[in-house]
Amino acid sequence: MADGKYDFDPRETTILIIDDQVQIRKAIRRVLQKMDFKEILETSNAGDAIKAINSVHPDLLICDLALGETNGFAVLDSVRHRNLGADIPILVVTGEASRNDIVKAVDLGANDYLLKPFKPDELEKKVVKLLNSFSAPELLLHKIRTAEKLLLEQKYPAALLELDEANRLDENNLHVRFLNAFALSKTGQINSAEKRLESILAEHPAYYRANALLAELRLMQGRTGEAAALMAAELEVNGKQPERQVQLGQLLLDQGRAEEAILHFRKALLMDQRMRTALIAMGHAQIKKGNTDKGLYYFKRMRRYYPDAREALEAIVSTCERIKDLRRAELLLRDVKAGHPEQTDASVILARVYFMQEKLEEAIALAGELAKTGEADEANLISAIAEMKSGRPQAALTALEAIKKSQNMSYVFRLMAQLHLQLNNAPKAEVMALRSFSAEPWSEQALLIQANALAGMKEHGKASLALMRASMLGARVEVVAQPLKEASVALKNRRLAATGKAPTRVAS
């Protein structure tokens, strides 16, 4: 016992309070401080709580069920489905929950509950009871928890030693076998980890943690088809993971399986209708399937929820450009600008659409508006495009290099890549195209520019890969076909030159 009072040491115990009411958090903190707890953390919503849990690894959660726009159920669900530390004690403290809510909380893994208003001694008793039982488990559970703590601290060799001892106590324990595979994967023993996971799944196909970890290992090796199948099996058992649904959907979309991807994005949005990554991904999936109106709907919906979501406006423009209906993009952007004049990113993108339609006067007028509002970077961006349109690439590049922090550096990098190509600086163009694609991994335009730069550097194999990736992301066949053919012929000629044979001509 610590100081003869508890079976745990409050001075070595971290507690996280999750409540959206400041006064309640203060009341709980006062009780805990009187119990000599030194590490007491607070959050007011589920999102911040989950981040804190994953970074700090508290020993006890005291969680309200009503957290403003979020709720404590999300915290419970997230913790109980973690690979490590899923059994930390959780005390639900609530004043508005119905009996059904409390039953649901217990079903999701709450260890105990306390109704508001509560007396300080009631809270103390609950905390002591939970931490005492958690701190004095049977030997096997003690070994598992020690190993999990070491894994969370990234002390993998020490964790493996604890797991070896746990395995001697019970060689059939699924969680011990899984943790062993997890530790092996972290120490670079991928083959051994995979064999253990495959063994678990052969005996217990529904053990979703093994599916999840094996999927990650397959992804690391580029075996995306197998990874997708494993993730699908994981979600069959543990489907309440919106982030995982989006990850699988994106994987399927990259494989050209738009219809299947849409199903997973839809599941994510059913769990969180405002989920940013799901909205943008759903829009792109609908476009890829040929549902232009639906795709644009999801982009507009994302922008409505997130006024800073410039990528939604970018997606609208790229879609309208692809279907050759820039007038539609112009009207949509003018509506955004009229409704929210303070959102200057809409003005910048609208100026770009004007340029694409050769409406130079309208675009330059927008640059003047932006300069007056102190948006020098955005005004420089429009000026750079005007210089490009006027055939002055060096002046355009100078304007772009003056930009310190545009709202969309991806587009700036893409323009710089195009200008470096015009100035016959293919290596610099390739670097800028890569930076653009890193910021917007759905941009086929960045890949097309990169392929052009690589071709100029005689890197025809890499250029072919960039072109194929651009095609997968939606680049038109007529845009990709000829450069792919030229790259293929160049590679063939290189091989022929190495053998002393005559080169092949490219058919026009």
Summary of the structure (lengths in Angstrom):
residues: 508
radius of gyration: 28.3
end to end distance: 84.7
largest distance: 91.6
contacts: 1654
relative contact order: 0.04
helix: 69%
strand: 6%
